[in-house]
Amino acid sequence: MPEKMRPLQSQRGGSVNRQDAVEAVRLLLTAVGEDPTRHGLVRTPERVADLFLDLFAGIGVDAAAALGTPVALTDNDQPGELVALTDIPFHSVCEHHLLPFQGSVDVYYAPERHIAGLSRIAAVVDVAARRPQLQERLGQEIADAIMTVLRPHAVSVRVEASHGCVTQLEPQAASARAVTVASVGSMPAAAWQLAAGVRATPRSS
């Protein structure tokens, strides 16, 4: 079951027209030869429209804004070589076939003068995922948002996901998972070594 509608949708102002979305689903059912007025489908257009409004709640929302106000470091602060938040779950919709893809995101950044609350980083992932997406672009948008607000030495984002389009179009590859990495900036060597160590750590099943 999808999560309840988040406040993200309200930030899009007048760009959302639920009734148009409901009617579009009715037209689709009719176009494929179904009767949207039959008993089992009467409420389907509303259900599908509400689902997609939730899945696309990040349209028009600036992912960088989800970071809020960064925490400025003083000369006495020791932020360390690397900040990592791993296994952030997400679900999104592939813009090519409007089928779901889901998985996890690992975010690594080497702080310079600012840091952010860890929950804020997870919020960036959520905003960027809730729109028609490509996995490759998702990682880049997350990295760009963090770089824009925190101005770290570097950001690296790893996305691993399974795709509904692969499952439907190539059933023999249904268990395949795609991995993409997006990086911005120049990561210090020590930070890269730490990131490699985090990736190599066995994950709980």
N, C-alpha and C positions, 0 to 999 in steps of 0.2 A: 504494500500500500504506500502511496506517496505521502510525504510529510504534509502537514497542513500548510495552507498558503502563508508565505512569509511576507513581512512588510515590504520586501523588495518591489513587489508589483505596484504598490501605490506610488512609488517614486517615478514611474513612467508617465504619470499624468494622464492625458487624454489619448495616449497611443493604444490603449487596450479597449477593444470593443467585443465584449463577451457574446452579444447577440449575433454579431457577424460570424464569430467562431462557431457558435452552435449551428447556424444556418449552413456554414461551409461543410460541417460534418454531415448534415442531412443531405446536402448535394452530392457529397462523395458516396454515401451509401446508395443513393439513387443511381449514380453514374455506374456503379459496379453491379447493378441489377437487383439491389435489395429494396425492401419497402420500409422506410424509416418510421412508418406509422404502425407497423405490426407490434404486438405486445412486447416482445423481448427487446425491441429497439427503441421504444418510445422515449426513454430517458438517456439512451446512449449518446446522442449528440451533446447533451449538457454535461454528461460525465467526461467525455473526451475533451470537450472545450475547457472544462475546469482543470483537467489534468495538464493540458498543454499550457494553459496560462501559468500554472505552477512551474512546470518544467522550463518555461521561457521567461520566468520572472526577472532574470538578469538583463533582459534586453533594455538598452538605453541607460543602464546603471553603470557608473564608473567603478570598476573593480578596485582601483587605487583608493577610493573614498572609504572602502571597508576597513582600511588600516587605521582610520581615525588619525588622531594627533600622535606623531611618534614621540618616544621618550628620548630626550636629549641626554647624552652622556657627558659627564664632567671629566676633567683631567684626572680625577681620582678613581674613576670607574674603570673596571677591568672587564670588558665585554667578552674576552676570549677570542680564539681564532675563528670559531664557527658557531652559528646557530642553526640547528636542524629541527624540523618538525616533519616526522615521517608517518606514512600510512594514513594520510588524511583521506577519508572516503569521499567519493563524489559520484554523481550520476549526471549524465548529459544526453543530448540528442544529436546524432550525426546529421549534418545539414544536407548530405547527399540523398539519403533515403528516409529521413525523419524516423530512424530507428534508434533505440537507446544504446548507449555505451556507458560502462561504469567500471570503476576500479579505484586506484589510490594514487595519491600525489605525495612526493617527497620534496620538501623545500629546504634548500641550504643557502645561507647567506653569510658573508664575512663582514661583520659590522664595522663601521668606521666611527661615525659620531651619533648615530641614532639606532634605536631598536624598537620593536613593536611587541605588544602582547601576543602570546602564542595563539590565543583564540582569534585574534584579528587576522592572522595569516590563514587560518582555516576559513574565515569568512571571505577572504579574497578568492580562495578556491571555489567556494560555493557560488559567489556572484558570477565569476567567469564561466562556470559550468552551466549555469541556468540560462542558456540561449542556444540557438542552433550553432553547433561547434564542429571543429576539427580537432582531433587530439593534438596535432602538432601546434596549432594556434593556441589551444588552451594553455599549454605549458609556457608559450612565449608571452601570452597576456598576463599570466601570473608573475612571471619574472619581471616584465616591464613595470607592472604596478608596484612591486616591491622596490625596484630600483628607483622609480620616480619619487616615492615618498621617503624611503629610508636612506637613499644615497649610500649604500654599502660599497665595499670594494668590489664585490661581485655577488651575483645570484645564480644559482643553478636549480632547475626544477625538473624532476623526473616524474613522468606520468606512465603508469602501467594500467592497461584496460582491456576488457573483452568487449567485442563489438557485435551488436545484433545483426548488422549487415553481413558480417562474415558468417555468422551462424546460419542465416537464412539463405545466403547465396552460395556458400561453400561449406556444406554440412560436414565434410571430412576435416575441416579446420576449425570446428566449433570450439575446441578447447584452446585455440591459439590466443595469445595475449600480445598486444602491441605495446612497445616501449619506446618512448620519445624523451629526449633531453633537450632543454632550452637553457642557454646560459647567456648572461650579460655581465660585462665587466671582466676584470682580471683577478681571478681567485688566487690568493697566496698559496704557495706549494703546501704549506702545513695544513691549510684548510682542506685542500683537495685530498690529502692523505686521510684526514679525519672523515671526510665524506665517503671515501672509499671504504673505510672501516665500518661506517654505519651501514652502508649498502651490503657489506659482506656478512653482517650479523644475521643469523637465522631468524626468521620471523615466525611468530606464533601462528598456528593454523586455526 
